[in-house]
Amino acid sequence: MNTKPAILGGPKVREMAFPPRVTMGSQEIEEVSKVIDSEVLSAFLGGPGKFFKGGKYVKMFEDKWAEMYGFKHAISVNSWTNGLIVGIGAVGIQPGDEVICSPYTMSASATCAFFYGGIPVFADIDPHTYSLDPKSIEEKITPRTKAIVVVHLFGGCADMDPIMEIARKHNIKVIEDAAQSPGVKYKGRPVGAIGDIGGFSLNFHKHIHTGEGGMLVTNDDELAMRARLIRNHGENSIEAYGIKNISNVIGANHRLTELQAAVGIHQLDKLENYLEIRKRLALHLADRLDTLKGIDAKQNIENGDHAFYVFPVKYDAQEVGLSRSLFLKAVHAEFPKPDGFEATVLTEGYVAPLYYNEVYQQQIAIGDKGFPFSTNPDVTYDYSKGICPVTEDMHHKTFLGIPVVREPLTIQDMDEIFEAFKKVIENSEAIKNAFPEENLSEEVFVPLKAANESNIT
Ligand SMILES: *Cc1c(COP(=O)(O)O)cnc(C)c1O
């Protein structure tokens, strides 16, 4: 094999683009056709009665999900972003309440708090789980803390036992953002309803999808009722359903259509198989990559499964002798130019720490007078660089993501990813010498692609 790196003019490890995912099949098509023939593309009505909980397919989809994973309630929503907003409303967040959030996640995991006047307060992540570090959570708790949004990032799971212990001790609600971890169990318990309420995303990029959509889950009857009210114009149903706690139940329209539910029913049948494939590929890749100097591919699997939405790697620029961005460029050169959403073999960092966003920097979210940050007049909120050092280290220096550890790729494809890493690392000296100006010291700030340019959402 010619081992000259492609970035220095050698042959690529791979000439052909990675094949795209194909998740939709004849069953989805047939089921959707039935819905179209029925004319009932959505059966929801915005008031009490038979159609308050939606139509036939929505109910079938929800029941199927609940039964498969042992959730008492599964409540579909038209996006998981809206599911998070529903969750924040259901647990009773009020203006001025603080909600502890992760800064290393999709933006909605924190902005959901704003919709009820809650203030996101960022705790740092644990470098092994990439999810909230229980110790950091504890440091951020104040008398105003009313909820924690725990994100199970990249398909792994947060360390829920200590998080739940802290939450119960301080009487704080826990919302699990398991968008990237459908079907994952933590110590045998399905993520999503280990806390009070949680759920999954069904957007196009996720393991299974309905275009847009989400599934909220909870084992708590009252939270389920409140979530259903917020999902569907709850103000109209207060009297008929004898709702006592009417705070936050003014509703919106967060309803999934029958069309999407018809697709979702068959997508759900495929989930376990997808998870198995991802796990098999990932464990193989982890074993191989972990043998390379400067690459830490150990995975967060001691406490349960991993859905490998993204395969996470930690990179040590000092050990490899290449800046992370030059390493990325050299690995990319070993593959054809990414074409479409799904073909990027490697991403540098994930998203910028959420508090870098102008919303937090300027503290302007709802209206232009500083609400909700200004709600507690004696309290000032700090979103300056440095508040979450582990997250910042991941973003600026350490993290590499491989988003293609999924069907229909094969073990052989994983070996090619390994070969590309190996070739670049073994030739780091020559690459460095060829691109001296690009091998900046890691102290120099390297501007990263904005979150919305990366193909991970
Ligand atoms: C995808 C995702 C969301 C948002 O889900 P949508 O269905 O796209 O609204 C929220 N949190 C995380 C961690 C996600 O990955």
The ligand as an SDF file (V2000), in Angstrom:
LIG
                    3D

 15 15  0  0  0  0  0  0  0  0999 V2000
  -31.7440   17.1370   17.4350 C   0  0  0  0  0  0  0  0  0  0  0  0
  -31.6180   17.6350   18.7940 C   0  0  0  0  0  0  0  0  0  0  0  0
  -32.5630   18.4950   19.3860 C   0  0  0  0  0  0  0  0  0  0  0  0
  -33.6950   19.1160   18.6250 C   0  0  0  0  0  0  0  0  0  0  0  0
  -34.5450   18.2050   18.0290 O   0  0  0  0  0  0  0  0  0  0  0  0
  -35.4790   18.6750   16.7970 P   0  0  0  0  0  0  0  0  0  0  0  0
  -36.3940   17.5060   16.6090 O   0  0  0  0  0  0  0  0  0  0  0  0
  -34.5820   18.9020   15.6290 O   0  0  0  0  0  0  0  0  0  0  0  0
  -36.2080   19.8870   17.1860 O   0  0  0  0  0  0  0  0  0  0  0  0
  -32.4130   18.8320   20.7120 C   0  0  0  0  0  0  0  0  0  0  0  0
  -31.3860   18.3740   21.4260 N   0  0  0  0  0  0  0  0  0  0  0  0
  -30.4330   17.5790   20.9030 C   0  0  0  0  0  0  0  0  0  0  0  0
  -29.3260   17.1200   21.7640 C   0  0  0  0  0  0  0  0  0  0  0  0
  -30.5110   17.2070   19.5540 C   0  0  0  0  0  0  0  0  0  0  0  0
  -29.5480   16.4410   19.0420 O   0  0  0  0  0  0  0  0  0  0  0  0
  1  2  1  0
  2  3  1  0
  2 14  2  0
  3  4  1  0
  3 10  2  0
  4  5  1  0
  5  6  1  0
  6  7  2  0
  6  8  1  0
  6  9  1  0
 10 11  1  0
 11 12  2  0
 12 13  1  0
 12 14  1  0
 14 15  1  0
M  END
$$$$
